[in-house]
Amino acid sequence: MQAVQDFIQQNKKRYLEELFELLRIPSISADPAYKGDVERAAEYVAESLRKAGVDKVEVCPTAGNPIVYGEKFIGPDKPTVLVYGHYDVQPPDPLELWESGPFEPVVKKTELHPDGAIFARGSCDDKGQVFMHIKAVEAMLAKGSLPCNVKFMIEGEEEVGSEHLGIFCRQNAAKLACDTILISDTSILSNEHPSITVGLRGLSYVEVEVTGPNRDLHSGVYGGAVANPVNILCRMIASLQDEDNRITIPGFYDDVLELSTEERAQMNKAPFDLEHYKKDLGIAEVRGEKGYTTLERATIRPTLDVNGIWGGYTGKGAKTVLPAKAFAKISMRLVPNQHPDKITALFQKHFESIAPPSVKVKVTPHHGGEPVVTPTDTPEYQAAARAMAKAFGKQPIPTREGGSIPIVALFEEVLGVKSVLMGFGLDSDAIHSPNEHYGLFNYYKGIETIPYFYQFYADGKNGGM
């Protein structure tokens, strides 16, 4: 293993330069205008796998964006690990808030990353974390020390709901057969406190449309006499939460899995500095469901948030218009036992029921995902914990995260195996936001840690852990 670690140290500069090439490709899956760039990113990932020594590399077409597949078979007596990640990225908007170009990667120092961080869209979510796996396997193959069979499945639609990945998995279940799935699309508590994610929230995402008059109207002539869809929409959204910030949709909490007092006390032992949290976000106070801590609100409680709202005139200057339509995108993060289809149906029924007769309402469901809790007594979790302890010099803390990776539940359903969520980003890395970044420490630490995972996982499967 020392030879592998030496190889990694000797190639750090190249690892960074190669990641920069991938980060320069604007693989925005939400915007069809970037379809060519999405395909170019897939080809770059495929070529990176080939150069690393991975065999049978394919860029597999789907009805949406391509999936990159590759494998390295060491022996029939070796365990098989499937590495999952994604090469697509979120839109970079609003562009004016970026301090440097979103697809022009640069390294800058920050308070939490004194050694420097890579600023670019996708640096942390998830190109940087995917590339860690490619480089780690490359190092192990270069030194002839890969102890597991490894398969890669890197998709291009994670940021838009992985619509076609389930179909691909079902059609290729034999090809994807494995003993566990290794995912780095999550975070650690801090560089001083490593952690492994053992829970993710699910997701229900909808778009709503409120329609009033048959055309935009002069607000002086018609204002006060005709319903304004923007005003109505704002009132409807405001009514979705009460004064305790609990969601008012009937039946919304019926299936929520409540944690015991002991479980809640245990999770709140995780290192968390509320004052630093507020300072980092530039807020004077936190806000959320009454009776829960900030850590609990962001991980084990369901939420409802407006992700975008628009209608009427939003250009420069003034235009006295009463808009005909108003729109909003709304996401609901879900916790164990809540099912996205059921929550979406509950939302639609309630939202339509609270609309006044002066407007018409349309609810369009988008993508969703199941919440996930992964066990800590599996060989893969134990291997990840040992690997993190070896690389960081201290035991990792099992934590739950507030985000969603919809494919995790589907993997278990289709492939019948558990996943291990061993990410290396920080919550403060501004993923999905302007100035997304990923620490050099975290990028390199991931590459150093992953080989230990393979070593300990192979040992554990062979009865040596």
C-alpha positions in Angstrom: 0.0 0.0 0.0 2.9 2.4 0.6 3.9 2.1 -3.1 0.3 3.2 -4.0 0.5 6.2 -1.6 3.9 7.2 -3.0 2.4 7.0 -6.6 -0.4 9.3 -5.5 2.0 11.8 -4.0 4.1 11.8 -7.1 1.2 12.5 -9.4 -0.8 15.1 -7.6 -0.1 17.9 -10.1 -1.3 15.7 -13.0 -4.4 14.7 -11.0 -5.3 18.4 -10.6 -4.6 19.3 -14.3 -6.7 16.4 -15.5 -9.6 17.3 -13.2 -9.4 20.9 -14.5 -10.0 19.6 -18.1 -13.2 17.9 -17.0 -14.4 20.9 -15.0 -14.0 23.1 -18.1 -16.8 21.2 -19.8 -20.2 22.8 -19.0 -22.1 19.5 -18.7 -25.4 21.1 -17.5 -28.0 18.4 -17.7 -31.0 20.7 -17.0 -30.5 22.7 -20.2 -30.9 21.0 -23.6 -28.6 23.6 -25.1 -25.7 21.9 -23.4 -26.4 18.4 -24.6 -23.3 18.4 -26.7 -21.2 19.4 -23.7 -22.8 16.6 -21.6 -21.8 14.1 -24.2 -18.3 15.5 -24.3 -18.0 15.2 -20.6 -19.1 11.5 -20.8 -16.4 10.9 -23.4 -13.8 12.6 -21.2 -14.7 10.4 -18.2 -14.6 7.3 -20.5 -11.2 8.2 -21.8 -10.0 8.9 -18.2 -11.1 5.4 -17.2 -9.2 3.8 -20.2 -6.0 5.7 -19.3 -6.4 4.5 -15.7 -6.3 0.9 -16.9 -10.0 0.1 -16.6 -11.3 -2.4 -19.2 -14.5 -2.7 -21.3 -15.2 1.0 -21.1 -18.4 2.1 -22.9 -20.4 5.2 -23.3 -23.8 3.7 -23.2 -26.6 5.7 -24.8 -30.0 6.1 -23.1 -33.1 7.9 -24.0 -31.5 10.8 -22.1 -27.8 11.4 -21.4 -25.2 8.6 -21.8 -24.0 6.5 -18.9 -20.3 5.7 -18.7 -19.5 2.1 -17.8 -16.2 0.3 -17.2 -14.8 -2.6 -15.2 -11.6 -4.2 -14.0 -11.8 -7.9 -13.3 -9.1 -9.2 -10.9 -10.5 -12.7 -10.2 -13.6 -14.7 -9.5 -12.6 -15.1 -5.9 -12.5 -11.4 -5.3 -15.4 -9.2 -4.1 -16.8 -6.7 -6.6 -17.4 -3.0 -5.9 -19.5 -0.9 -8.1 -18.5 2.8 -8.1 -21.4 5.2 -8.8 -21.2 9.0 -9.5 -22.3 11.6 -12.0 -20.6 13.9 -14.4 -23.5 16.3 -15.0 -23.7 19.6 -13.1 -26.2 22.1 -11.9 -26.8 25.3 -13.9 -24.3 28.0 -12.7 -26.9 30.8 -12.4 -26.8 33.6 -11.2 -23.6 34.1 -13.1 -23.0 37.6 -11.7 -22.4 36.2 -8.2 -19.4 34.0 -9.3 -16.0 35.5 -8.4 -14.5 33.6 -11.3 -15.9 31.8 -14.3 -18.0 28.7 -13.3 -16.2 26.7 -16.0 -12.8 28.3 -15.6 -11.4 26.4 -12.6 -9.0 28.2 -10.3 -7.4 27.4 -6.9 -8.0 30.0 -4.2 -7.4 29.9 -0.4 -10.4 30.2 2.0 -10.8 30.2 5.7 -11.8 26.5 5.7 -9.4 25.6 3.0 -6.1 27.3 3.8 -4.2 25.0 1.4 -6.5 26.1 -1.4 -9.8 25.0 -3.0 -10.8 24.4 -6.6 -13.5 26.9 -7.6 -15.7 25.6 -10.4 -19.2 24.2 -11.0 -19.0 20.5 -10.3 -15.7 20.7 -8.4 -17.3 19.0 -5.4 -20.7 17.8 -6.8 -19.6 15.5 -8.3 -16.8 15.7 -10.8 -14.1 16.1 -8.3 -15.4 13.2 -6.2 -15.8 11.0 -9.2 -12.3 11.7 -10.4 -10.9 10.7 -6.9 -12.1 7.2 -7.7 -10.6 7.0 -11.1 -7.3 8.2 -9.8 -7.3 5.9 -6.8 -7.9 2.9 -9.0 -5.3 4.1 -11.5 -2.7 4.2 -8.6 -3.6 0.7 -7.4 -3.4 -0.7 -11.0 -0.1 1.0 -11.6 1.3 -0.8 -8.6 -0.5 -4.1 -9.1 -2.3 -3.9 -5.8 -6.0 -3.7 -6.6 -7.6 -6.4 -4.4 -11.2 -6.2 -5.7 -13.0 -6.3 -8.9 -14.2 -2.8 -9.7 -17.0 -1.6 -11.9 -17.8 2.1 -12.7 -21.2 3.5 -13.6 -21.0 7.3 -14.0 -24.2 8.9 -15.2 -25.2 12.3 -16.7 -28.7 12.9 -15.3 -28.3 12.9 -11.5 -29.0 16.6 -11.2 -32.3 16.2 -13.1 -33.6 13.1 -11.3 -31.7 10.1 -12.9 -34.8 9.5 -15.1 -33.2 6.8 -17.3 -30.8 5.2 -14.8 -33.4 2.9 -13.3 -34.2 1.6 -16.8 -30.5 1.1 -17.5 -30.0 -0.8 -14.2 -32.9 -3.1 -14.7 -31.8 -3.9 -18.3 -28.2 -4.5 -17.2 -28.6 -6.0 -13.8 -26.3 -8.9 -14.6 -23.6 -6.6 -15.9 -23.8 -4.4 -12.8 -23.9 -7.4 -10.3 -21.7 -6.6 -7.3 -21.2 -7.0 -3.6 -21.6 -3.4 -2.7 -21.8 0.1 -4.2 -19.4 2.9 -3.3 -20.6 6.4 -3.7 -18.8 9.7 -3.0 -21.5 12.4 -3.5 -21.8 13.4 0.1 -19.8 15.3 2.7 -17.8 15.1 5.9 -18.4 17.1 9.1 -15.1 18.9 8.7 -11.5 18.2 7.8 -10.8 17.6 11.5 -13.9 15.4 12.0 -14.3 12.8 9.3 -17.7 11.2 8.9 -19.6 8.7 6.9 -23.2 9.3 5.7 -25.7 6.7 6.9 -28.9 8.5 6.0 -30.3 10.7 3.1 -33.6 12.4 2.8 -35.9 11.6 -0.1 -37.4 14.2 -2.5 -40.7 15.3 -4.1 -40.3 18.1 -6.6 -43.2 19.9 -8.3 -43.9 23.0 -10.4 -47.1 25.0 -9.8 -48.9 27.3 -12.2 -51.6 29.8 -11.1 -53.6 31.4 -13.9 -55.9 34.4 -13.6 -57.2 36.6 -16.5 -56.7 35.6 -20.1 -54.0 38.1 -20.6 -51.7 40.5 -18.8 -53.7 43.6 -17.6 -53.0 47.2 -16.8 -52.6 47.3 -13.1 -54.2 50.8 -12.9 -57.3 49.8 -14.9 -57.8 46.3 -13.4 -55.8 46.4 -10.2 -58.1 45.7 -7.1 -60.9 44.3 -9.3 -59.2 41.2 -10.7 -57.2 38.5 -8.9 -53.5 38.9 -9.3 -52.0 35.4 -9.7 -48.7 36.4 -8.2 -50.4 37.7 -5.0 -52.6 34.6 -4.9 -49.6 32.2 -5.3 -47.7 33.9 -2.5 -50.6 33.5 -0.1 -51.1 29.9 -1.1 -47.4 29.1 -0.5 -47.3 31.0 2.8 -50.2 28.9 4.0 -48.2 25.7 3.5 -46.4 26.2 6.8 -47.8 27.3 10.2 -46.3 29.6 12.8 -44.2 26.6 14.1 -42.9 26.0 10.6 -44.7 22.7 10.4 -46.1 21.8 7.0 -49.9 22.1 6.8 -50.6 19.6 4.1 -53.1 17.0 5.5 -51.5 13.6 5.9 -48.0 15.0 5.3 -46.5 13.7 8.6 -48.5 10.4 8.8 -45.7 8.2 7.8 -42.7 10.1 9.2 -40.4 7.9 11.2 -39.8 9.5 14.5 -36.4 9.0 16.2 -36.2 8.1 19.8 -34.9 10.6 22.4 -31.8 8.5 22.7 -31.2 8.6 18.9 -31.7 12.3 18.8 -29.3 12.9 21.7 -26.7 10.7 20.0 -26.8 12.6 16.7 -26.6 15.9 18.4 -23.2 14.9 19.8 -21.7 15.5 16.4 -19.4 18.6 16.3 -21.5 21.6 15.3 -20.8 25.3 15.9 -24.1 27.2 15.5 -22.3 30.6 15.6 -19.9 29.6 12.9 -22.9 28.2 10.9 -24.7 31.5 11.0 -21.5 33.5 10.3 -20.7 31.4 7.2 -24.2 31.9 5.9 -24.4 35.6 6.8 -27.6 35.3 8.8 -28.5 36.6 12.2 -30.7 33.7 13.3 -31.6 30.2 12.2 -35.2 29.2 11.5 -37.1 25.9 11.2 -39.5 23.4 12.7 -40.2 24.2 16.4 -38.8 21.6 18.9 -35.8 20.5 16.8 -32.2 21.5 16.6 -30.5 22.8 13.5 -28.8 19.5 12.9 -32.1 17.7 13.2 -34.0 20.1 11.0 -31.4 19.6 8.2 -31.3 15.8 8.3 -34.2 13.9 10.0 -37.1 16.2 9.5 -39.1 16.7 6.3 -39.2 20.1 4.6 -41.0 22.2 2.0 -39.2 25.0 0.2 -39.7 27.3 -2.8 -36.8 26.8 -5.2 -37.9 29.5 -7.6 -40.9 31.8 -8.1 -41.7 34.1 -11.0 -44.4 35.9 -12.9 -45.2 39.3 -14.4 -42.6 41.9 -15.4 -39.1 41.4 -14.0 -37.0 43.5 -16.4 -35.3 46.8 -15.8 -37.4 49.9 -14.9 -41.2 49.7 -14.3 -44.1 48.1 -16.1 -47.4 48.5 -14.4 -48.8 45.0 -15.3 -51.1 42.7 -13.6 -49.8 39.3 -14.7 -52.0 36.6 -16.2 -49.8 33.8 -14.7 -47.5 33.0 -11.8 -45.2 30.0 -11.3 -43.1 28.4 -8.6 -40.9 25.3 -8.2 -41.3 23.6 -4.9 -39.2 20.8 -3.3 -40.1 18.7 -0.4 -37.3 16.7 1.4 -38.6 13.5 2.8 -37.6 11.2 5.7 -37.8 7.4 6.2 -41.2 5.9 5.5 -42.4 8.9 3.4 -42.9 8.0 -0.2 -42.4 10.6 -2.9 -45.4 9.6 -5.1 -47.7 9.7 -2.0 -46.4 13.1 -0.9 -46.7 14.5 -4.4 -50.3 13.4 -4.6 -51.0 14.9 -1.1 -49.4 18.2 -2.2 -51.4 18.3 -5.4 -54.7 17.6 -3.8 -54.1 20.2 -1.1 -52.7 22.9 -3.3 -55.7 22.6 -5.7 -58.1 22.7 -2.7 -56.8 26.0 -1.3 -57.0 27.8 -4.6 -59.7 30.5 -4.7 -62.2 30.4 -7.5 -60.7 33.5 -9.0 -57.7 31.5 -10.4 -57.0 28.1 -11.9 -54.1 26.0 -10.6 -52.0 23.4 -12.3 -49.5 21.1 -10.5 -46.8 19.4 -12.5 -44.8 16.7 -10.7 -41.1 16.5 -11.6 -38.6 14.0 -10.2 -38.5 12.4 -6.8 -36.5 9.9 -4.7 -36.8 7.6 -1.7 -35.2 8.4 1.6 -32.4 6.0 2.7 -30.9 4.8 5.9 -27.8 2.5 5.5 -26.6 0.1 8.2 -23.3 0.5 10.1 -22.7 -3.2 10.6 -22.0 -4.2 7.0 -18.5 -5.2 5.6 -18.6 -2.1 3.4 -19.3 0.3 6.2 -16.7 -1.2 8.4 -14.2 -1.0 5.5 -15.0 2.6 4.9 -14.7 3.4 8.6 -11.3 1.7 8.8 -10.2 3.5 5.7 -11.2 6.9 7.0 -9.6 6.2 10.3 -6.3 5.2 8.5 -6.3 8.3 6.3 -7.5 10.9 8.8 -6.0 9.5 12.0 -9.3 9.4 13.8 -12.5 7.4 13.7 -15.3 8.7 11.5 -18.7 9.7 12.9 -21.8 8.2 11.3 -24.1 11.0 10.2 -27.3 11.7 8.3 -27.5 14.3 5.5 -30.3 16.5 4.3 -29.7 15.9 0.5 -31.0 13.2 -1.7 -29.4 10.6 -4.0 -32.5 8.9 -5.4 -30.6 6.0 -7.0 -29.5 4.6 -3.6 -32.9 3.1 -2.9 -33.2 1.9 -6.5 -29.8 0.1 -6.3 -31.0 -1.9 -3.3 -34.2 -2.8 -5.1 -32.7 -3.8 -8.4 -29.2 -5.1 -7.5 -30.0 -6.3 -4.0 -27.0 -4.7 -2.4 -26.3 -2.0 0.1 -24.4 1.2 -0.6 -21.7 2.9 1.4 -21.7 6.8 1.2 -18.1 7.8 1.6 -17.9 11.5 0.5 -15.2 14.1 1.2 -16.8 17.5 0.6 -17.8 20.0 3.2 -21.4 21.4 3.6 -19.8 24.9 3.1 -18.5 24.1 -0.3 -21.4 25.9 -2.0 -22.6 23.0 -4.1 -25.6 24.1 -6.3 -24.6 27.7 -5.5 -22.3 30.4 -7.0 -18.6 29.9 -6.2 -18.9 26.1 -5.7 -15.5 24.8 -4.5 -13.7 21.7 -3.3 -10.6 21.7 -1.1 -7.4 20.4 -2.4 -7.0 18.7 0.9 -10.3 16.9 0.4 -9.6 16.0 -3.2 -6.2 14.4 -2.4 -7.4 12.9 0.9 -10.1 11.1 -1.0 -7.7 9.6 -3.5 -5.5 8.5 -0.6 -8.4 7.0 1.4 -10.1 5.0 -1.4 -7.3 2.4 -1.8 -7.5 1.7 1.9 -11.2 1.0 1.5 -10.5 -1.7 -1.2 -7.8 -3.2 1.0 -10.0 -3.4 4.1 -13.1 -4.5 2.1 -11.2 -7.4 0.5 -9.8 -8.4 3.9 -13.2 -8.3 5.5 -14.9 -10.4 2.7 -12.1 -12.9 3.1 -12.6 -13.1 6.8 -9.5 -11.1 7.8 -11.1 -8.0 9.3 
